[in-house]
Each structure stands twice: as structure tokens, then as C-alpha cells.
Amino acid sequence: MKISIIAIPAILSAALCGASFAQTPQTQQTAPPAQGPGPAPLQLNSIAPPAKIQFPPQDPKNFTAQSPTSEEVNSFLKQLWGYDPNRVWQVAGIQKTDAPNVSRVTIFVGEQGVSHTPATTVFFVTPDGKHAIAGSDVIAFGANPFAEVQQKLAEQALGPYRGAKTKDLLLVEFADLQCPHCKEASASMTQLAQDFPTARIVFENFPLTTVHPAAEKAAEYGVCVAQEKGNAAFFQYVQAVYDDQASLASHADQALTTAVSKAGADPAAVATCAATPATKAAVAASIKLGQDVGVNQTPLLFVNGRSIPVAGVPYNTLKQIVSFSAQDQGSSMAVPATVRK
């Protein structure tokens, strides 16, 4: 079994428009952190459904580091994995390493109903206690690892939005209007707006100009549509661009003009607005915000600060994550509108 310490399971990764999203730390079959023979593997003796996962007893010899504590690690993992009711884990060891004040954390983790035997995943916590190193990834660590990004997005994600004026449940999508995966993800974003009507869902431009030459101009036109006609018109414009996305490669000006008209805005006024320094600065600010919070692919969705490569996640899983985040924040949107009584 392969388990990732990254925010979502490795099985949900996908090749998206931006740089690939690294997923996997080192994993292996369950074994104790200390040297010596491990427990005998559990054997399946029938074709009956797997029993509840049984973790081996914790060995105090595997807890040699003062920091982080087991409570901090459990709080961190709850933030990452708590949306999945079948995901179970146990802190198996927190050990000193040869690197000063760098701790090695070993976790037994598994999925109920999948296997008797948990897998092992390992990550390292930096001396400041604020970061975890999992494989080739450096991610935020702590009881609330997404708080810093959440605060930055609450303050600076000022793009067009749908839904609530409040930011108790804040979803921020960074997208490229010429990105095919962003087009594919748009259905999920629309469904989220329906299922979570009191969420604030913000669109931030992140044009990948090296691979999508028309994306920056499409973003600039969108800024001007929102300024002229408001948020609702902006999302009509986005949908119109996605509907004729293939034309951006060969007839970008015509495709964007048509999309502006479908949104009810004046194409000539929007074209003039799009060429202004202020509009270009607005797109640049959106890109800078994305870079600051670690956007390395599109589409990337932040749910109360937690990043999710939305095009690679089944909608039901995405809805689970949003519901969990809302519940964790104490929001009234703990349950999606479609299932609330």
C-alpha cells in the first residue's frame, strides 16, 4: 500500500497544465522504526472483508526526540487526512537524527476495509517545527498547517467571486483560461458553488504564458469584464472562453471578443481596458499571489488554505474535503446544502 503524507492521497495525482505536483514520500510495508525483527505479517485466511486494522503496540524506545510531540503529529495528520473516515493511523516513532534538531517521524497508516496490514510512511520535521520534509517535498507542519496561507488568501485574494461575502469558508481557485484541465475542472467548481452556497469561491488568474500564449490576454479581458459588468458576468465570460477554448490557439482575438459579448460587456471597451497598465498590474498581482502561496500547476484550489489539484480529484472526495474544512472551522457549512435537512 502506498500512502502519501501530502495533502491528498497519491492515487489522486494527475498530470495537469502546470508543473507536476510531487506526491510521494518513501513508503514501505509496516515495520517498527527501531532496528530488529518486525512483527509477523497478518495473514488473510478467507475471502471475507478485511477486519479492522490492527496496529502493533507503540514502543517507547522509538520516541527519542523531544519535538514534535505525538499530539502535534496527530493534529497535523488530522488536518491532512481527517476528511476520510476510513483513513486510520498511529504514530509509531518520533526519533532524533544525526541532523541537529531534525526529527524523524514514522507513521503506520491504512484504509479500513482495504487491508489488515497498515503501511509505513516517514517524514522529517525541521528544527523550527514549522515544516515537514516528505520525499522531495517541503510542506507546512503544525496543528494548523494551512493557517498562514489561509490568512494570506483572505487578505489578498480579491478576484471575482461567487457565493458568500464572508470568508468563513474560503475557496480560491488559481486557473489559466487556456488550460484544458482548468476547463475540465470548471464543472466541479460550478457544482461546489451549488453544494456550498455560503462558501466564498474566488477566481484568481494564473496564466502559464510559456505554454499558453493567449492565456494572459484572456486573463486581462476577464479583469475588465468583471470591472464593467460585475462578478456574474465574469463567470459567464469564463464559461464562454472555456466553451470555445480550442479557438484561442488560432483565433484568440475573435474568441475573446465573442466571449465578452456573451457576458454582456462591450468588446471595444474591454479591449481598451485590457491594454492598460492597471489591468496588466492586476493580472501580475494575481500571479504573484499564486507564487507566494506555492501554486505550481493549474488548476489549483485552496480550501481554507489547503491546496488541492482539483482536476485530479473525484468530486465526491473534493466535497468531503470542503465539508471537513468547513466543519473544522466551525462554519455552518459543515454539511453540503444538497444533503442538509
N, C-alpha and C positions, 0 to 999 in steps of 0.2 A: 504494500500500500504506500502510495506517495502522498505526503502531506506537506503543504506549504505553510510557512509562517506568515507569508504575505497576506494582505487583507482579505483575499478571496482564495478558494481552493485552486490549485494548479490546473485542475481539469477545466476551469472556466476560461483559461487564457485563449487569446485569438490573435491572429496576425491582423493588425489594424493599420490605419493610414500613417501614423507616426512611427517613432522608434518602438521596437518590440518591448513589451512590458515584462521585465525579468520576474520569474515566479518562484524558482525552486532553490531552497537551501538543501544541504545534504540530508538525505533521509536513508533509513535502513530498517531492517526488521528489528523488532524490540530486543534490546539488550540493556543491562544495567550500565550506568555511566562508569562505575569503577571497574578496574580490571578484574578478571576472574571469570569462571564459567557462568553463563546466564541460566535462567530457569528453563526447564524443558518446555518446548512449544506445546500449546494446546492442540489436541487432535480432534478433528470432526469425525464422529463415528456414525453419523446418519445424514440424511438429506433434509432433516428438519431445519427450520430457520435458525440462524445463529443465536446463541444465548447472549445475554448481556455481557459486554466486555468486562473482563476481569483484569485489573491492573496488579502487578506484583507489589508487595509491601515496599514502602519507602525505606531506604537505608540511610541512617543519619551520617554515615561516612561519606555520602555523596553530596553533603551540604557543608562545604568548607569556606564559602565566600560570605562575607557579611552583607553584601549588597549585590543584586536586589533581593528583597525578601520573597518568600513564596506568595505572600499576599499580593505584592506588587505584580509578580508574574501572572498570577491568576486574574487580576483585574485587567491587565494588558490583554491576555488571551480572550477574556470575555468580550472586550471591545472588538477584537478581530473576528471571533468565531461564535459569539453568543447568539447571532441571528439563526443559527442552525440548531434546532432542538435535538438532533441526532449526533451532533459533534460532542464528544467527551474527551477529557484529557486529565492528566495527572502530572504535576511537577515531579520529575524523577531525580533531579540533581541541580544544584547551583554551586559551581566549583571555581576555585581560584585557577588562574592560568599563569603561564610564565610572563605574560604581558602585565605590567603593574596595574592593578585595579580593574582589569578586564575580566569579567566573569563568564563562564561557560554554563549555559542553561540547557538542560536536557528535558524534553517533554515526551511522555507517552500519549499518543492521541489516536483516536479511531472514530469510526462511524457505527452507531448502533445498528444492528441488523445486517451489517455488511460482512463482518468477520469477528471471530472470537479474539483475534490477536491484534493488539494495537501496533502502530508503527512508532518509530522514534524520530524526532526532529530536534535539531540542535541549533542554537543561535548564541551570539555573544553580546553582552551588554557593555557599553563603553563606560569609562570611568566617571563621566558626568551623570550617568544614569538616564540620559535623555535619548539614547539611540541604541538600536539593536542591529547587529550585522548578521544577516541570514544569507548564506551563499555569497553572491556578489552584490547583494542589496543592502543598503543602509536605510533603515526606516525609523520613524519616531517610536520611542518606547516610553511607557509610563502608564499610570492608571487611567489617564485620558489622553492617549497619544495623538488625537486629532484636534485637540483644543486650540493649538496655535494656528493651524491652517483654518479652522472654523472661524476664529476671530478675524483673521486677515480677510477672508472672503466676505464676512458680514460687513466689514468696513469698506471694502474696495470693489466688490463685485456689483457694479452699478449698471449692468447691461439691461436690456429689455427683459421683462419677466411676466409670467402668468401665475395666477393664484393669489396667495395672501400678501398683504402689505407687511405683515410681521415676519420675523426671521427665526421663529422658534424651530421650524423645520425648513432648513435652507438647502436647496438642491441647486448646484451650479454646474452647468454643462459647458465645457470648452469644446468647440466644434469648428470645423473647416467646411464651408459650404460646397466645396468641390470634392470633398472626401466621400467616396462611396459608402464607407462604413458609417459615416455620420448620417447619411441618408437612410441607411438600414435601421439605425438606432432611433430615428425620429418617431417611429411608431411606438416604441417603448416610452419615449419622453411624453408623447401625447397621452398614452394610457396612464402614466404616472400622474399627469395633471388631472385626469378624471378620477383616479382612485384616491388621490390625496389632495382634495380641493383646498385645504388650508395650508398646504405647503407653498412656499415661495420658490418658483423654479426659474432660475436666471440663465440667460444665454450670454456666453462670452465668446467673442471671436478669437480663434487661434489659427489663422491661415498658414498653411505649410507651403510657402511660396516656392521652395525648391522643387517640389513635386507637383504643385497645383498652381500654375501661373495666373489663373483667373480668380483664385480664392481671395486675394487681398482686395481686389476691386469689388467682388461680391460682398465682402465684409463692409467696405466703405459705403456701398449703396444701402446696405441694411441699416447702418447707423443713421443715414439720412432719412430713410423711410420711417424709422422709429421717431426721429425728431419731428418730422412733418405730420405723421398720422397716428403715432402712439404705439403702444405695445401690441395690441391686437393686429394692427396692420403689419407690424414687423413679422409676426409669426405666420401671417398669410404670405408675406414675401418669402420667407424661408421655405415654406412648403412649395411655393411656386418654383423657386430655384431648384429644389430637390427633384421636383416632378420633371424638369427638363435639364437635369444636371449634365447629361451627355453633351448638350449643345455648348457648354462652357468651354470645351476644348477647341471648338472651331468657330463658334459664333457667339462669343461671350457678351459683346455689347448688346446684340439683339436679344439674347436670352435674358439678360438682366433688365433690359427695358421692358420686356414682356412681363417679367415677374413684378416689377414696380407697378405697372398698370393693373395687374391682378390684385395688388394690395391696395389699390385705390389712391395711389400717390401720383404726383406729376413727374413723369420721366425726365423732363428737361430740368426741373428744379432739383431733382435728386442728383442728376449728373453733375450739375454745377456745384452742389453741396459736397459731393463725394471728392471733388478735386481740391477742396480747401485744406489748408494746414491743420485746422481744428479737427476735421474728420479723420485725417491721417493720424493725428496725435491720439485720437480716441481709440483707434484700432491698435496703435502701438502700445497704449496703456493696457489694453486687454491682453495683448501678447505678453507684456512684462509681468502682469499679474499671474498669468499661467506659468511662466517660467519660475516665478518666485515660489509658487506652491507645488512645483515639481511636475508640471504637465510635460510628458514626453511622447504623447501619442494623441490622436483624436479618433473617436470622441472619448473624452474622459469626463466622468461625472463625479462630483463631490457631494456626498450626503452628510451634512453637518461635519464637514471637514474630512470625511473618509473618501478616498479616491477609488473609483470603480471603472474599469474599462467596459463601459456599458454595452458596447456592441458584442462582447464576448460572453455576456451573462444572460441566461434564460430569464424571461420576465418574472416568473414566479420567485426565483431567487432574488432578483432585484427588489421585488416588492417586500420580501422577507427582510432584506437589509434595511430598507426605508422604514418599515414598521418597527423594527428593533431599535433603530436610531431614534425614532420619534418617541418610543416608549422610554428609552434610556434618558432622553432629555426631559421627560415629564410632560411631553406635549399631549394635547388632546387627540392628536392623530396617531395614537398608539395602534389603532386598528384601521385598515383602509376603509374608505367610505363604502365600497362595494360589499363588505362583509359586516359592517356595523349594523346593529339593530336600531 
